[in-house]
Amino acid sequence: MNKQTFILALAAFFIGVLISLHLSIEEETPERDTRDLWEIRTALLEEQEQQQTLQDELNDLKNIQVDYEDNVYGTQIRTLRKQINDLQDQAGLTEMTGQGVELMLVADYEQANESEGFPELTSELLNRLVNELNVYGANHLAVGDERIVNHTAIRDVLGRVYINQRPLRDLPVTVKVLTDDPERLINYMEVSQSLNDLAIHNISLTMNDKQSVTVPSYTGDFVLEHVDVKDYEEGDE
Protein backbone atom coordinates (compact mmCIF):
# COMPACT_ATOMS: atom_id res chain seq x y z
CA MET A 1 0.00 0.00 0.00
CA ASN A 2 1.40 3.29 -1.07
CA LYS A 3 1.17 6.51 0.82
CA GLN A 4 -1.72 7.97 -1.25
CA THR A 5 -3.92 4.94 -0.73
CA PHE A 6 -3.32 5.02 3.03
CA ILE A 7 -4.34 8.68 3.20
CA LEU A 8 -7.57 8.02 1.23
CA ALA A 9 -8.46 5.12 3.52
CA LEU A 10 -7.87 7.20 6.63
CA ALA A 11 -10.01 10.03 5.23
CA ALA A 12 -12.81 7.60 4.42
CA PHE A 13 -12.67 6.24 7.99
CA PHE A 14 -13.06 9.69 9.55
CA ILE A 15 -15.89 10.59 7.18
CA GLY A 16 -17.70 7.39 8.21
CA VAL A 17 -17.29 8.21 11.88
CA LEU A 18 -18.71 11.71 11.39
CA ILE A 19 -21.72 10.39 9.47
CA SER A 20 -22.35 7.83 12.23
CA LEU A 21 -22.26 10.49 14.95
CA HIS A 22 -24.63 12.71 12.99
CA LEU A 23 -27.16 9.95 12.57
CA SER A 24 -26.95 9.10 16.29
CA ILE A 25 -27.67 12.69 17.29
CA GLU A 26 -30.69 12.84 15.00
CA GLU A 27 -32.09 9.65 16.53
CA GLU A 28 -31.86 11.13 20.05
CA THR A 29 -33.67 14.33 19.05
CA PRO A 30 -37.19 14.17 20.65
CA GLU A 31 -40.11 13.77 18.36
CA ARG A 32 -42.45 16.67 17.98
CA ASP A 33 -45.94 16.31 19.38
CA THR A 34 -47.91 15.42 16.31
CA ARG A 35 -51.29 15.44 18.15
CA ASP A 36 -53.83 17.95 16.92
CA LEU A 37 -55.20 20.80 19.06
CA TRP A 38 -58.37 18.88 20.08
CA GLU A 39 -56.37 15.96 21.51
CA ILE A 40 -54.13 18.33 23.47
CA ARG A 41 -57.15 20.19 24.88
CA THR A 42 -58.84 16.93 25.85
CA ALA A 43 -55.71 15.76 27.67
CA LEU A 44 -55.48 19.05 29.57
CA LEU A 45 -59.13 18.79 30.63
CA GLU A 46 -58.61 15.24 31.88
CA GLU A 47 -55.60 16.34 33.89
CA GLN A 48 -57.57 19.25 35.38
CA GLU A 49 -60.39 16.88 36.34
CA GLN A 50 -57.92 14.59 38.08
CA GLN A 51 -56.46 17.53 39.99
CA GLN A 52 -59.97 18.68 41.00
CA THR A 53 -60.83 15.17 42.18
CA LEU A 54 -57.71 15.07 44.31
CA GLN A 55 -58.52 18.51 45.73
CA ASP A 56 -62.07 17.42 46.60
CA GLU A 57 -60.75 14.34 48.38
CA LEU A 58 -58.28 16.50 50.28
CA ASN A 59 -61.08 18.87 51.33
CA ASP A 60 -63.17 15.91 52.52
CA LEU A 61 -60.28 14.68 54.64
CA LYS A 62 -59.84 18.14 56.14
CA ASN A 63 -63.56 18.30 56.99
CA ILE A 64 -63.36 14.87 58.62
CA GLN A 65 -60.41 16.07 60.68
CA VAL A 66 -62.30 19.20 61.79
CA ASP A 67 -65.38 17.14 62.74
CA TYR A 68 -63.21 14.71 64.70
CA GLU A 69 -61.46 17.52 66.57
CA ASP A 70 -64.82 19.16 67.34
CA ASN A 71 -66.22 15.87 68.64
CA VAL A 72 -63.17 15.23 70.79
CA TYR A 73 -63.30 18.79 72.16
CA GLY A 74 -67.03 18.50 72.83
CA THR A 75 -66.53 15.21 74.66
CA GLN A 76 -63.80 16.74 76.79
CA ILE A 77 -66.06 19.70 77.66
CA ARG A 78 -68.95 17.41 78.63
CA THR A 79 -66.62 15.28 80.74
CA LEU A 80 -65.23 18.38 82.44
CA ARG A 81 -68.72 19.70 83.18
CA LYS A 82 -69.74 16.37 84.69
CA GLN A 83 -66.63 16.34 86.88
CA ILE A 84 -67.36 19.90 88.02
CA ASN A 85 -70.98 19.00 88.82
CA ASP A 86 -69.87 15.89 90.73
CA LEU A 87 -67.37 17.93 92.74
CA GLN A 88 -70.03 20.53 93.52
CA ASP A 89 -72.36 17.78 94.73
CA GLN A 90 -69.64 16.24 96.88
CA ALA A 91 -68.72 19.62 98.32
CA GLY A 92 -72.34 20.34 99.21
CA LEU A 93 -72.65 23.32 96.86
CA THR A 94 -75.88 22.07 95.28
CA GLU A 95 -79.29 21.30 96.72
CA MET A 96 -79.84 17.54 96.77
CA THR A 97 -83.08 15.54 96.73
CA GLY A 98 -83.54 11.80 97.12
CA GLN A 99 -84.63 9.00 99.44
CA GLY A 100 -83.53 9.31 103.01
CA VAL A 101 -84.42 9.73 106.65
CA GLU A 102 -85.84 12.69 108.55
CA LEU A 103 -84.83 12.87 112.21
CA MET A 104 -86.54 15.08 114.77
CA LEU A 105 -84.84 16.18 118.01
CA VAL A 106 -87.47 17.22 120.53
CA ALA A 107 -87.22 18.28 124.18
CA ASP A 108 -88.72 15.61 126.45
CA TYR A 109 -90.36 17.59 129.23
CA GLU A 110 -91.93 14.51 130.80
CA GLN A 111 -88.53 13.06 131.66
CA ALA A 112 -86.91 16.35 132.64
CA ASN A 113 -86.80 17.43 136.28
CA GLU A 114 -87.52 20.99 137.27
CA SER A 115 -83.99 21.31 138.63
CA GLU A 116 -82.50 20.32 135.27
CA GLY A 117 -84.16 23.17 133.45
CA PHE A 118 -84.96 23.28 129.74
CA PRO A 119 -83.37 20.41 127.76
CA GLU A 120 -80.59 21.79 125.56
CA LEU A 121 -78.79 20.35 122.58
CA THR A 122 -75.02 20.75 122.92
CA SER A 123 -72.33 20.74 120.25
CA GLU A 124 -70.93 17.53 121.72
CA LEU A 125 -74.24 15.71 121.34
CA LEU A 126 -74.75 17.06 117.84
CA ASN A 127 -71.23 16.20 116.69
CA ARG A 128 -71.62 12.63 117.90
CA LEU A 129 -74.97 12.33 116.12
CA VAL A 130 -73.55 13.65 112.84
CA ASN A 131 -70.53 11.34 113.06
CA GLU A 132 -72.69 8.27 113.62
CA LEU A 133 -75.01 9.21 110.75
CA ASN A 134 -71.99 9.44 108.46
CA VAL A 135 -70.67 6.09 109.67
CA TYR A 136 -74.04 4.40 109.12
CA GLY A 137 -74.50 5.48 105.52
CA ALA A 138 -75.42 9.16 105.25
CA ASN A 139 -74.45 10.59 101.86
CA HIS A 140 -75.62 14.15 102.47
CA LEU A 141 -77.19 15.72 105.53
CA ALA A 142 -78.36 19.01 106.98
CA VAL A 143 -79.10 20.11 110.53
CA GLY A 144 -81.86 22.68 110.48
CA ASP A 145 -81.08 24.86 107.48
CA GLU A 146 -77.34 24.19 107.58
CA ARG A 147 -75.71 21.78 105.15
CA ILE A 148 -73.02 19.66 106.81
CA VAL A 149 -69.84 19.46 104.72
CA ASN A 150 -66.33 18.18 105.41
CA HIS A 151 -65.09 21.38 107.01
CA THR A 152 -68.28 22.25 108.90
CA ALA A 153 -67.57 23.37 112.46
CA ILE A 154 -70.13 22.62 115.18
CA ARG A 155 -69.28 24.40 118.41
CA ASP A 156 -70.76 26.06 121.48
CA VAL A 157 -70.56 29.86 121.59
CA LEU A 158 -71.92 31.66 124.66
CA GLY A 159 -74.30 28.85 125.49
CA ARG A 160 -75.59 28.38 121.93
CA VAL A 161 -74.73 25.85 119.24
CA TYR A 162 -73.23 27.33 116.07
CA ILE A 163 -73.05 25.49 112.74
CA ASN A 164 -71.08 27.01 109.86
CA GLN A 165 -70.64 30.10 112.05
CA ARG A 166 -74.40 30.57 112.34
CA PRO A 167 -76.53 29.93 115.46
CA LEU A 168 -78.78 26.89 115.53
CA ARG A 169 -82.37 27.43 116.57
CA ASP A 170 -83.64 25.96 119.85
CA LEU A 171 -85.33 22.57 120.01
CA PRO A 172 -87.09 21.07 118.15
CA VAL A 173 -84.45 20.61 115.45
CA THR A 174 -84.84 18.65 112.22
CA VAL A 175 -82.00 16.63 110.71
CA LYS A 176 -82.39 15.56 107.08
CA VAL A 177 -80.29 12.73 105.68
CA LEU A 178 -79.92 11.33 102.16
CA THR A 179 -78.90 7.68 102.15
CA ASP A 180 -78.93 4.69 99.81
CA ASP A 181 -80.52 2.47 102.47
CA PRO A 182 -82.83 4.39 104.83
CA GLU A 183 -84.02 1.26 106.67
CA ARG A 184 -80.48 0.15 107.44
CA LEU A 185 -79.54 3.59 108.76
CA ILE A 186 -82.60 3.69 111.02
CA ASN A 187 -81.85 0.21 112.38
CA TYR A 188 -78.31 1.23 113.30
CA MET A 189 -79.40 4.51 114.86
CA GLU A 190 -81.99 2.80 117.05
CA VAL A 191 -79.16 1.11 118.97
CA SER A 192 -76.63 3.93 118.68
CA GLN A 193 -74.77 5.73 121.44
CA SER A 194 -76.31 9.02 120.32
CA LEU A 195 -79.82 7.79 121.07
CA ASN A 196 -78.80 6.97 124.66
CA ASP A 197 -76.86 10.22 125.15
CA LEU A 198 -79.76 12.32 123.89
CA ALA A 199 -82.16 10.48 126.18
CA ILE A 200 -79.87 11.21 129.15
CA HIS A 201 -80.17 14.92 128.29
CA ASN A 202 -83.97 14.58 128.00
CA ILE A 203 -84.02 14.90 124.21
CA SER A 204 -86.07 12.40 122.23
CA LEU A 205 -85.03 11.28 118.77
CA THR A 206 -87.62 10.13 116.23
CA MET A 207 -86.76 8.86 112.73
CA ASN A 208 -88.94 8.49 109.64
CA ASP A 209 -88.14 6.85 106.33
CA LYS A 210 -88.88 9.29 103.47
CA GLN A 211 -89.08 8.69 99.73
CA SER A 212 -88.13 12.30 99.07
CA VAL A 213 -85.83 14.34 101.28
CA THR A 214 -84.25 17.65 100.26
CA VAL A 215 -81.10 19.01 101.86
CA PRO A 216 -80.12 22.63 101.15
CA SER A 217 -76.86 23.68 99.55
CA TYR A 218 -73.91 24.93 101.56
CA THR A 219 -73.96 28.74 101.59
CA GLY A 220 -70.68 29.48 103.34
CA ASP A 221 -67.29 30.29 101.83
CA PHE A 222 -64.62 27.78 100.91
CA VAL A 223 -61.08 28.80 101.78
CA LEU A 224 -58.73 27.44 99.13
CA GLU A 225 -54.99 27.93 99.55
CA HIS A 226 -52.66 28.23 96.54
CA VAL A 227 -55.58 27.93 94.12
CA ASP A 228 -56.89 30.59 91.77
CA VAL A 229 -60.61 30.14 91.29
CA LYS A 230 -62.06 31.62 88.11
CA ASP A 231 -65.66 31.81 86.95
CA TYR A 232 -66.64 28.86 84.81
CA GLU A 233 -68.89 29.78 81.92
CA GLU A 234 -70.55 27.20 79.74
CA GLY A 235 -70.01 27.98 76.11
CA ASP A 236 -71.36 26.49 72.94
CA GLU A 237 -69.95 23.14 72.03
C-alpha positions as CSV (number, residue, x, y, z in Angstrom):
1,M,0.0,0.0,0.0
2,N,1.4,3.3,-1.1
3,K,1.2,6.5,0.8
4,Q,-1.7,8.0,-1.2
5,T,-3.9,4.9,-0.7
6,F,-3.3,5.0,3.0
7,I,-4.3,8.7,3.2
8,L,-7.6,8.0,1.2
9,A,-8.5,5.1,3.5
10,L,-7.9,7.2,6.6
11,A,-10.0,10.0,5.2
12,A,-12.8,7.6,4.4
13,F,-12.7,6.2,8.0
14,F,-13.1,9.7,9.5
15,I,-15.9,10.6,7.2
16,G,-17.7,7.4,8.2
17,V,-17.3,8.2,11.9
18,L,-18.7,11.7,11.4
19,I,-21.7,10.4,9.5
20,S,-22.4,7.8,12.2
21,L,-22.3,10.5,14.9
22,H,-24.6,12.7,13.0
23,L,-27.2,9.9,12.6
24,S,-27.0,9.1,16.3
25,I,-27.7,12.7,17.3
26,E,-30.7,12.8,15.0
27,E,-32.1,9.6,16.5
28,E,-31.9,11.1,20.0
29,T,-33.7,14.3,19.0
30,P,-37.2,14.2,20.7
31,E,-40.1,13.8,18.4
32,R,-42.4,16.7,18.0
33,D,-45.9,16.3,19.4
34,T,-47.9,15.4,16.3
35,R,-51.3,15.4,18.1
36,D,-53.8,17.9,16.9
37,L,-55.2,20.8,19.1
38,W,-58.4,18.9,20.1
39,E,-56.4,16.0,21.5
40,I,-54.1,18.3,23.5
41,R,-57.1,20.2,24.9
42,T,-58.8,16.9,25.9
43,A,-55.7,15.8,27.7
44,L,-55.5,19.0,29.6
45,L,-59.1,18.8,30.6
46,E,-58.6,15.2,31.9
47,E,-55.6,16.3,33.9
48,Q,-57.6,19.3,35.4
49,E,-60.4,16.9,36.3
50,Q,-57.9,14.6,38.1
51,Q,-56.5,17.5,40.0
52,Q,-60.0,18.7,41.0
53,T,-60.8,15.2,42.2
54,L,-57.7,15.1,44.3
55,Q,-58.5,18.5,45.7
56,D,-62.1,17.4,46.6
57,E,-60.8,14.3,48.4
58,L,-58.3,16.5,50.3
59,N,-61.1,18.9,51.3
60,D,-63.2,15.9,52.5
61,L,-60.3,14.7,54.6
62,K,-59.8,18.1,56.1
63,N,-63.6,18.3,57.0
64,I,-63.4,14.9,58.6
65,Q,-60.4,16.1,60.7
66,V,-62.3,19.2,61.8
67,D,-65.4,17.1,62.7
68,Y,-63.2,14.7,64.7
69,E,-61.5,17.5,66.6
70,D,-64.8,19.2,67.3
71,N,-66.2,15.9,68.6
72,V,-63.2,15.2,70.8
73,Y,-63.3,18.8,72.2
74,G,-67.0,18.5,72.8
75,T,-66.5,15.2,74.7
76,Q,-63.8,16.7,76.8
77,I,-66.1,19.7,77.7
78,R,-68.9,17.4,78.6
79,T,-66.6,15.3,80.7
80,L,-65.2,18.4,82.4
81,R,-68.7,19.7,83.2
82,K,-69.7,16.4,84.7
83,Q,-66.6,16.3,86.9
84,I,-67.4,19.9,88.0
85,N,-71.0,19.0,88.8
86,D,-69.9,15.9,90.7
87,L,-67.4,17.9,92.7
88,Q,-70.0,20.5,93.5
89,D,-72.4,17.8,94.7
90,Q,-69.6,16.2,96.9
91,A,-68.7,19.6,98.3
92,G,-72.3,20.3,99.2
93,L,-72.7,23.3,96.9
94,T,-75.9,22.1,95.3
95,E,-79.3,21.3,96.7
96,M,-79.8,17.5,96.8
97,T,-83.1,15.5,96.7
98,G,-83.5,11.8,97.1
99,Q,-84.6,9.0,99.4
100,G,-83.5,9.3,103.0
101,V,-84.4,9.7,106.7
102,E,-85.8,12.7,108.6
103,L,-84.8,12.9,112.2
104,M,-86.5,15.1,114.8
105,L,-84.8,16.2,118.0
106,V,-87.5,17.2,120.5
107,A,-87.2,18.3,124.2
108,D,-88.7,15.6,126.5
109,Y,-90.4,17.6,129.2
110,E,-91.9,14.5,130.8
111,Q,-88.5,13.1,131.7
112,A,-86.9,16.3,132.6
113,N,-86.8,17.4,136.3
114,E,-87.5,21.0,137.3
115,S,-84.0,21.3,138.6
116,E,-82.5,20.3,135.3
117,G,-84.2,23.2,133.5
118,F,-85.0,23.3,129.7
119,P,-83.4,20.4,127.8
120,E,-80.6,21.8,125.6
121,L,-78.8,20.4,122.6
122,T,-75.0,20.8,122.9
123,S,-72.3,20.7,120.2
124,E,-70.9,17.5,121.7
125,L,-74.2,15.7,121.3
126,L,-74.8,17.1,117.8
127,N,-71.2,16.2,116.7
128,R,-71.6,12.6,117.9
129,L,-75.0,12.3,116.1
130,V,-73.6,13.7,112.8
131,N,-70.5,11.3,113.1
132,E,-72.7,8.3,113.6
133,L,-75.0,9.2,110.7
134,N,-72.0,9.4,108.5
135,V,-70.7,6.1,109.7
136,Y,-74.0,4.4,109.1
137,G,-74.5,5.5,105.5
138,A,-75.4,9.2,105.3
139,N,-74.5,10.6,101.9
140,H,-75.6,14.2,102.5
141,L,-77.2,15.7,105.5
142,A,-78.4,19.0,107.0
143,V,-79.1,20.1,110.5
144,G,-81.9,22.7,110.5
145,D,-81.1,24.9,107.5
146,E,-77.3,24.2,107.6
147,R,-75.7,21.8,105.1
148,I,-73.0,19.7,106.8
149,V,-69.8,19.5,104.7
150,N,-66.3,18.2,105.4
151,H,-65.1,21.4,107.0
152,T,-68.3,22.2,108.9
153,A,-67.6,23.4,112.5
154,I,-70.1,22.6,115.2
155,R,-69.3,24.4,118.4
156,D,-70.8,26.1,121.5
157,V,-70.6,29.9,121.6
158,L,-71.9,31.7,124.7
159,G,-74.3,28.8,125.5
160,R,-75.6,28.4,121.9
161,V,-74.7,25.9,119.2
162,Y,-73.2,27.3,116.1
163,I,-73.0,25.5,112.7
164,N,-71.1,27.0,109.9
165,Q,-70.6,30.1,112.1
166,R,-74.4,30.6,112.3
167,P,-76.5,29.9,115.5
168,L,-78.8,26.9,115.5
169,R,-82.4,27.4,116.6
170,D,-83.6,26.0,119.8
171,L,-85.3,22.6,120.0
172,P,-87.1,21.1,118.2
173,V,-84.5,20.6,115.5
174,T,-84.8,18.7,112.2
175,V,-82.0,16.6,110.7
176,K,-82.4,15.6,107.1
177,V,-80.3,12.7,105.7
178,L,-79.9,11.3,102.2
179,T,-78.9,7.7,102.1
180,D,-78.9,4.7,99.8
181,D,-80.5,2.5,102.5
182,P,-82.8,4.4,104.8
183,E,-84.0,1.3,106.7
184,R,-80.5,0.1,107.4
185,L,-79.5,3.6,108.8
186,I,-82.6,3.7,111.0
187,N,-81.9,0.2,112.4
188,Y,-78.3,1.2,113.3
189,M,-79.4,4.5,114.9
190,E,-82.0,2.8,117.0
191,V,-79.2,1.1,119.0
192,S,-76.6,3.9,118.7
193,Q,-74.8,5.7,121.4
194,S,-76.3,9.0,120.3
195,L,-79.8,7.8,121.1
196,N,-78.8,7.0,124.7
197,D,-76.9,10.2,125.2
198,L,-79.8,12.3,123.9
199,A,-82.2,10.5,126.2
200,I,-79.9,11.2,129.2
201,H,-80.2,14.9,128.3
202,N,-84.0,14.6,128.0
203,I,-84.0,14.9,124.2
204,S,-86.1,12.4,122.2
205,L,-85.0,11.3,118.8
206,T,-87.6,10.1,116.2
207,M,-86.8,8.9,112.7
208,N,-88.9,8.5,109.6
209,D,-88.1,6.9,106.3
210,K,-88.9,9.3,103.5
211,Q,-89.1,8.7,99.7
212,S,-88.1,12.3,99.1
213,V,-85.8,14.3,101.3
214,T,-84.3,17.7,100.3
215,V,-81.1,19.0,101.9
216,P,-80.1,22.6,101.2
217,S,-76.9,23.7,99.5
218,Y,-73.9,24.9,101.6
219,T,-74.0,28.7,101.6
220,G,-70.7,29.5,103.3
221,D,-67.3,30.3,101.8
222,F,-64.6,27.8,100.9
223,V,-61.1,28.8,101.8
224,L,-58.7,27.4,99.1
225,E,-55.0,27.9,99.5
226,H,-52.7,28.2,96.5
227,V,-55.6,27.9,94.1
228,D,-56.9,30.6,91.8
229,V,-60.6,30.1,91.3
230,K,-62.1,31.6,88.1
231,D,-65.7,31.8,87.0
232,Y,-66.6,28.9,84.8
233,E,-68.9,29.8,81.9
234,E,-70.6,27.2,79.7
235,G,-70.0,28.0,76.1
236,D,-71.4,26.5,72.9
237,E,-69.9,23.1,72.0
